[in-house]
Amino acid sequence: MKTTRYHILLALAREPIHGAEIRRRVEEDSGGAVKLYPAMLYGSLDDLTGAGWISEVPGEEQPGETNRWRFYELTAEGRRALESETARLAEVVHRAQASLGGTG
Amino acid sequence: MNPPTSRFYRSLLRLLPPAFRHRHGAEMEAVFLEMRDEARGPIGRAGVYGRAVWDVARQGSQERSRERAARAHETRTTRGWTVDEIIQDLRYSIRQLRRRPGFTLVLVMTLALGIGANTAVFSVVQGVLLRPLPYDNPEELAVIWTQFPTMDLMEFQASPPEFWDYQEQNRSFAAVGGMARREQTITGEDNPERVPVAFFTWEMFEVLGVEAAQGRVFNEVEDQGDAAPTVVLSDGVWRRRYGSDPGIVGQSIQINGDATLVLGVMPADFAFPDPAVELWLPMQIDRANPPHRANHFLNLVGRLAPGVTMDAAQDEIASIVARWGEDEAIGHTWRPEGHPAFIRPLHTQLVGDVRTPLLVLLGAVGFVLLIACSNVANLLLVRGEGRQREISIRAAMGAGRGRIVKLLVTESTVMAVLGGAAGVGLAVLGLEALVALAPDTLPRVAEIGVDRGVLLFSGGVTVLSGLLFGLAPALQATSLNIQGTLRDEGRSGTVSKSRFRLRQLLVVSEMAMAVVLLISAGLLMQSFWRLNAVDPGFRTEGVLRMAIDVPQTTYPEAEDVLGFYNELQDRLRGLPGVQAVSAVRTAPLSGSLPPNDIEIENYEPPGDDGAPLNADIQIVEQDYFQAMGIDLVEGRTFDHGDHTEAEVVAVIDEVLAGRFFPEGVSPVGWRIRQPGSEWARIIGVTGSVLQEGLDRDARASLYLVHDQAPLTWRFERNLTLVMRAGVDPMALVGPARAEIRAMHSDVPVYRISTMEQTVAESTATERFSMFLHLVFGGVALTLAVVGIYGVLSYSVAQRTQEIGIRMALGAGRGEILKLVVGQGMTLVVVSVGIGLVGALLAGQVISSLLFGISARDPLTFAAVSGLLGATALLACWIPARRASSVSPQTALRQD
């Protein structure tokens, strides 16, 4: 799974949020390593929607914002994908640590 | 908020497909602004702007390709290039072309020239060589030739007994027919007319598988020796002479004064053995009293039996002839292997002589097209440089390389199609001229035309040209570094070296091809000159010739005919301006005479093969040698004392004298004859005359005087009158006709021309070939010179700055001139080198078309190299002058 997609799924894990918030959380979660520029962000959101891992939810009016933001939530399938990818990454990290410990 | 920033991002969003933009645009803008605000310092902000542009461009390209894929799926078009795109590309291409009408015109005309020339020449090739003969299963038809190798007769007719033997003994042919091409006179109405005819044995129509359009053809009974005269008319004579009267079938017309029943009219497209034939007459050979086996006058055509190959038929014919040789009773030839036979497919027979010249011509126009394509490609490359920015922007907007190549190829295809259409138009016009120029000897001329096959060919050539000249510039144009171009704004300094190298390559190949074409044209031209410089053995200027046929009805006997000719000659001698009058059986350069066996009294020919002596027998009136201006070598020529009552005399030519009389032995005084006739004493030896063509050797000739011909040969009803005039010989036509008419109103006069025209006609094929090659060579040279001029001018424009620096550093004008001219001439030298090698290879093909000159003639090679070099030097000089007049200040200020 592409890093950007993993991070988007991760950002949506707790609650439905909109694009700008996703961008912020991804940057935060990745420690600033993953910067989602708008076209990439919304392209990926379209892709993930198309794949059935996330879906759009009717959002609430945001005070002070002129835009009507679209909110996204994780689907059951998206959650399973996120979990299995997380497990895979954990395994990778585990092995990496073992290797590094072994050689270092 | 920040209006300029918003505006920037919104316009950036236009790179995205509309659906995506409408759905996410507002949110994207908000996110972008947020990111920009988060960035620290001007450098950080600039980074955000840059990455935002990259982000949108990349996504745009992805989204569009995804859209395209989806649409391709919907419309089920070819993968990667949808109907929508094609229409879009076409529209855009047409707009582009209309924006620069001059440029487009030059390109389209260059292509039209190339495609037009190819279409025209291919029409000829198609009509003459490729289209099947208009008979049923034409591939089954073959001609059967006999040979007399010892007499150098490699394609000779068969005699009736041989013909009958073939018919009875062979199993390879389902049917064999015999034919003889002659002339006959249609009389009985006001204007007697001498027309080409073909005598057919009745099987011939069956062999060819043709039937009459009206009425019928003759049958076996009507072909018998004692049958009444019948005739089948050609469509042409039926329309022309009989006003397309359908009632003519069943009526009688007068042929040579005999009432002849018209059995039918052939279809318009029936033209066997050639289109000139106007009547088909039954051969009517008398089987009860058959001609001698040595009497060879039949051209045989056979139709192979089903499943039999040409090779098998050839083997069988050979074995039949071998059997004849073993059979003493047949008394076939003096040696069994002395008279072989062979077969040849009819199509090959009809087109064999023109096959090579036509294919060479097709090759030449192919080169012209390649040169035209190179030139167009070059022009497109130049313009491609002007379009770099446009292409870069397209690329930035997410158009993939393939997409841009497709667009550019569409443009070139549109141009090619315009050029192709104009080319076909040119071809239709040019073809008329081409057919008009074509020599009469070109077979199947009537079948030449722009038909579906030709259009298909032109279409193919057009598309191929479009790809050829469009693809290279397109690939070049898209291989450039997009960011580099955007940054430099397409400044002149950044043109890649490889692109320029491609242009040089094109120019080199153009010039090399021009060298090949020009050398071929030069060789053909010299060959033609040499052919024309051949001494035909007579003085060509000032001689009028006209053939007549003395009608049997009024002049039945030999003395009547001889009397007619003598009186006519006396009358003609009285015309003002006439210096000499005579007549001859077949005028020089007007076709071969069948060779005859001859004997010399008390003389055994040298050599051990026992081959009988043979010679062409010419029947002439007394003053023939004076009228034609043929040199007397020894003795005397005929005079008016040589008549029936006097001693029978003969004149021979140098070839005959040299072949049969050893050196030091004068032929004068010996007696000579054709077997069975009276001996004729040789009174003189004359120079030899070319009978069959300027490129053929003179044949041994025996001249007999017409007044004595009843004793030595036979009298001739139709002779060709020759008149030497002090004035313009064509001015004699009217008065001469009047004299003939005054003697008898029913004498046809035909084949009227001067001997000079006869000589010219005998080289018509060569003239045609040479003329076309010169035209194509000229076009090639022009295009190639334009090409090198273009490349050098461009190079000079590109190097203005460099030249300025050089001059600022003290280089003189001369050095700059030398620099540019040197650059151009390097290309020229390379091209000429390649071209010379190409010409050596091409020479192997055209050598069979050359007369008296080697295909590797060093003078021609040198002259063409010099011509091209000089022309190219001129083309280099102009840009070089421009370069040397560059002012350093201006050049350096330029950018």
Interface residues (C-beta under 8 A of the other chain):
Chain A: H18 G19 A20 R23 K35 Y37 P38 A39 M40 L41 Y42 G43 D46 N67 W69 R70
Chain B: L16 F20 R23 H24 A26 E27 M28 E29 A30 V31 F32 E34 M35 R51 A52 W54 D55 V56 R58 Q59 G60 Q62 E63
